[in-house]
Amino acid sequence: MTSADETPVRVGVFGLLGSGNLGNDGSLEAVLGYLRSEHPEAVVDALCGGPEAVTTRFGIPATRLHWYRGEYRTASRAGAVAAKGLGKLVDVYRTAAWVRRHDVVIVPGMGVLEATLPLRPWGFPYSLFLLCASGRLLRTRVALVSVGAAEIGNRPTRALVRWSARLAAYRSYRDAPSRDAMRAMGVDTARDEVYPDLAFALPTPRASAPSGSPGLVCLGVMDFHGGNDDRTRAEEIHRRYLDGTIRFVRTLVEEGRPVRLLTGDTCDESVVAAILDAVDSPLVTAAEPASLADLMNEMAAADTVVAVRYHNLICALKTGTPVLALCYAAKSDALMDRMGLGAYCHSAREVDADRLLEQFQDLEKHAPELRQTLTERNRFAAQQLAHQFTALTTTLFPANDHAHPPRKAP
């Protein structure tokens, strides 16, 4: 409890939250669960991409991440370019002013230190740098918690990401390759720990008993066009991914298997529509998940899962459902290996429907022992995250440090 003469600790959460990505919002949900359990006195608000959605769903005040409302639209006219440039300057003050009001700012999970999907340096990397620089200048502790990272080739993006990590007061990574990547980019990671993704701290629905005959297959799709370095062949990669996926679904339907299409972001709906149009069968249906809990409920009812998005994979793994990963970055391979399913990975850039079907059949053949493996690995992941939350409390919420003199304006 907070004494009468002690100011409650002020905690901010930061990121592309409430913007339609279920994985990002799941990471926020996990951190809010930790704060409400261990620090119920904390006053929490957000600086995020979708403030209205965050306030509606999570019940915390939220501020828009960018001053310019057209931040995520391509600026082609002179007026839009000027407005976007002005917005970058205004965001310097807005970010610092927001940070100044907090004792602690948490960046919950997400791949904030990577560019495995198309990314511009003046987008989120710039926003993250403003956050971490403001935290260092204003003595607000900024924590990057179970975040993803990858080596970045683009020099401006690489510099912004490197300095963001250096300026943070606390860093932990969701896999060892992420920590290795930051070390390779010049960040001292000697005191940084590796923990599972924050989504492993979320409640898990009870999985259905496997059906006696071949049953439901959940297919997590993605509007995938390659990564930041694949821009010149983005359409080729997308077409190969989509064609291979459609062939795989058509083969399952010909065998009488029901297929349930799942998304992880609002942009994935175009892929669902393309598959439904190409495979006209009542056996193929689509869900509209609004959270990771919805995804887990869908996957808990399935015999097997095939998925692309990182947090779709986590949802399947958490429910103990055998999953085959279409991997587009090292983080997916690392996750599958960590959970004992490293043999069931397939490149999302080079989808081969025949090879995918062979791996899928092998996955189903070994499903009973894989479910047992997942039970054990999930138990260990929960223990590791409990340890991280204890470390967070020690690092970010030291005793008798909740009240301090007001800071000067930036």
N, C-alpha and C positions, 0 to 999 in steps of 0.2 A: 504494500500500500504506500501511497505518497503522503508524507506529513503535510500539515497545513502550511508550513513555511517553505515547502520545497516545490519547485516548478516541475510539472510532469515532463519527462523526456520527450522531445519532439523528433519524430522519425519521418523522413520522406522516402518514398519509393519512386524509382525513376526508370523509364524505358519505353519501348514501343508497346505499351499496354493498352488494352481496350481497342485495338486497331483491327481486330478480326483474326489474329493468330492465336489459336487455342493453346499452343505450347507456352507462349509468353504469359498468357493470363493464368495458366496452371502454375507457373513458377511464382507469380504474384500471390496466388491463393495459398501456396505452401508457406511463403514468408509471412503472410498475414495470420495464418494459423499459428505459427511459432510466436509471433508478437502477442497475439491475443491470449496464448497460453502462458508464456513466460514473462511478458511485460504488459499486463492488462492496463496499466496506468498510462502507457504511451499514447501520445496524440499523433495520429498517422494521417498523412495526406500524400498525394501523388503529383508528379510532373510527368505527363505521358501523352501518347499519341491520340488516345480516344477518351478524353476526360468524362464525357457524359456516360459512356458505357461502363467505365470503371466505377463511377459514383453509383450508378443504378445497380450494378451487380454486387459490388463489394461494400457499399455503404460508407465510403470515405470521400472527403473532398478531393477534387482533382483539378489541375490546371493544364491548359493546353501546352504541349511541348514547344511549339513554334508560334511566334507572333504572326507570321504570314500564313494565312489559311490555305494558300495554294502551294504549300511546300512540296507536296508529293505529285504535283502536276508538272509536266515538262513546260518550261518557260521558253516561248519562241518569240513573242513580241517584245519590243523594247520596254514597254511599261511593266510587263510581268517580270522580265529580267531585273529591272531596277527595283521592283518591289521585293523580289526574292533576295537581292543583295542587301537592301535596307533591313530586311528581316533578320539576316545574319548578324548585323550590327546590333539591332534591338535585342536579339536573344542573348547577347553578352550580358547586358544589364539584367534582363528578365531572369536568366539562369542564376546569376550571382545573388540577386535579391531573394529568389526562392531558397537557395542554399543557405543563405544567412539566417533564415528563420528556423533552421533545424540544428539539432545536436548530432544527428546521424542521418546519412542517406544510404539506402540499400539499393543496389542494382540487382534484382532477383533473377539469377540464371540468365538464360537467353545466350545466343551466340554473339555477344556484343564486341568481342575482340577478334572477329573473323570476317572474311569476305568470301565465303563459300557460295553465296548467291550474289547476283548483281548488286553493286553498291557504289555510291559516289562519295568521295571524301568529304564534301561539304554537306552531306546528309547526316545520318546518325553518328558517324565517327566524330564530326565536328561538335555535335551536341554533347557527346560523351566527354570530349576533351574539355568543353566549357564547364561541365559538371565537376570533373575531377580537379581542374585548375582552381575553380571557385572554392571547392572544399579545402584545398591546401592553403589558399590565401586567407580564408575566413575561419580556419580552424574547426571546420565541420568534418567529422570522420566519414569518408566515403568508402563503402564496402562493395566489392565486386564478388558476389557470392555464387559459387558453383557455375561460373560462366564458361562459355565455349570460346576457344581461340584457335587460330590457324595462321601460319605464315602468310604474309601479304606481299604481293609483288609491287603493286602500285605505290610509288614512293610517298605521295601526300597522305594516302590512307594509312600506310604503314607508320609514318611519323606520328600521326594523330593517335592511332591506337597504342603505339609504344608509350607515348607520353601520358596518355590516360591511365594506363596500367601503372606506370611509375609513380604517378601522383596520388593514386588511391591509398588509403590507410590500411586496407585489408583486401587480400585477393585469395580466392580459391577457385579451382577448376573442376569441371565435370568429368574430365578424363586426363590421363597422363600425356597424350599427344598435345593437348591444349597447353599444358605447362611447358612442355618441351618447345612448342612453337614460340611462346613468349620469351623463353630463355634465348632461343636462336635470334629473336628480334632485339635483343639487348636489354631485357628486363631481368633484374636480379630476383630469381625465384627460390632462393635458398630457404626462405621461411614460408613459402606458399604450399598449401596442402591440396590434395586431390580428393574430392568426395563425389558421390553419385549426383546425378541431376536432381534438382529440387522436387521434380514431379514424383520421385519415389517416396516422398513424404506424404503424399495425398492418400486419402482413404481408398481402399481397394474393394470393389464389389466382389461378391462371391461368384466364382466361375461355375458355369454349368457343367454337369458331367458330360464327357464326350459321348456323342451318339454312337450307337452300334454300327451303323452304316455311314458311308461318307456323307458328311453334313455340310453345314454352312461354312463358306469361306468369306472372310472380310477382306476387302481390298482397299487399302488406304492410298489414295491418289494424290498427285501434286501437279501443279501447273509448272512443270520443270523445263527450264531452258538452259541448263548448265550453270556454271559459276561465273564469277567476276572476270575470269580470264578466257571465257568461252563466248564472248559477245559476237565474234565474227561467224560462229557456227551455231548460234543459239537456236535458230529454226530447225536446222538439221538434227540437232540433239533432241529437240522437242518432238519432232516427227518420228524419230526412231523410237523414243520412249513410248509415245502414244500408240504407234503401230504394234510394237511388241506387246504392250499391255492388252490391247484389243484382241490380238491373236490368243493370248493366254486366257482371257475371259471367255472367248468363243469356244475354246477347247474344253474348259470346265463345264460350260453350259451343254455342250454336246454329250458330256458324260453324265448329265442330269444333276449337276451340282448347283445349288443356289449360291448366288454371289451378292454380297452386300457392299456397295460402294460408300466409302467414307472420306471426308475431307479433313483438313487440319487448318485451313485458312479460307477466307471467302473467295480468294482468287482461284481456288481449285475447282470451283463449280463448273467452269468451262470444260474441264477434263471429264467430269461426270457426265455432262451433256453429250460430249463426243462419244463416250463409250456406250451410253444408252441409245444413241442414234445408230451406232454401228452394229450393236448386238441387240436386236429387237426380240427380247424374250422375257416372259413373266418371271423367269428365274433370276433376272438381274434387277435389283432394286437399289435405291439410294436413301441414305439417312441424312439428316440435317443436324449434326451434333453442334451444340452451343458451348460445350465445355469438355475438358478432358474426362470428367465424370461420365458424360454422355458417350464419349468414345470408348471408355472402359466398359460400360454397360453393354455396348454393341459387341465388343470383342470377347467379353466374358461368355457370350452366348454362342460363339463360333467354335468350330473344331480347329481351324487354323486361320492364320492371318498372313497376308502379303502386304507390305507397306513401304512407302518411300520416306515420308516426313519423319524427322527424328523423334518427335513426341508421339507420333502414331506408333512407332516402334516401342517406345517406353510404355505406352498404354497396354499394348499386347503383352509385353514382358511382365508388367505388374500383375496382370490378371492370370499369369501362368499359362497363357495360350501360346503354343508353338508358332513362331513367326519367321518368315523369310524376308530379309531386308533387301530392298533395291537401294543400294548405297550411292550417294552422290558426293560424300565427303568422308574424310578419315574418321570423323566423330561417330558415324554410323557403324563402321567396322569395329572401332574401339568399344562401343556400347555392346554390340553383339558378342564380341570376344569376352568382355567382362562378365556377361550373363551366361556364358557357356554355349552360345549358338554361333560361334565364329565361322563354322563351316557352311552356314546358310546365308551367305551374302552374294549379291548379284549386282553388277554395275548398272546404275540407272542411265548412264550415258550410252551403254552398249547392250540394250535389252535384247536378249536372244530367247524367243518364246520357247523353243524346243529345250534349250538348256534350263530355262526357268522352270519348265514343267518337270524335268528330271529332278531338280533340286526340291521342288514342291513335293513330289512323290516320296522322296527320301525323308523329307521332314515329317510327313504323315506316318511313314513306317516307324520312325523312332519317337513318335509323339509321347508315349507313356514315360520313357526315361527323361525326355526333355522337360516334361511338366515337373518331374521331381527335382531336376536340376534348378529350374526356375524358382521353385519354392525355397530352396536353400539360398540361392543368390539374392532373392528379394528380402529374405530375413536379414542377411548381412548388410544389404544396402540401407535398410531402415536403421540398423545399429550405427552405421557410419554417419548418417545424417543427424541422428540424435547427438552424436559426438560433435558434429559441426555446430549445431545450435548452441551447445554448451560453450564451445570456443567463441562463438559470436557474442554471447552474453559477456564473457570475460573481456573480450577485446573492445566491444562497442558500448557496453553499458557498465563501466566500472562503478563500484559502490561510491556513493556520495558525490557523483559527478554529474548529477542531473540538473543542478542549478548552477548558473554562472552569470556574470555580468553581461548585459546586452552588448552585442558586437556593434562596431561602427559600420555605417553604410559603406558599400563598395564604391 
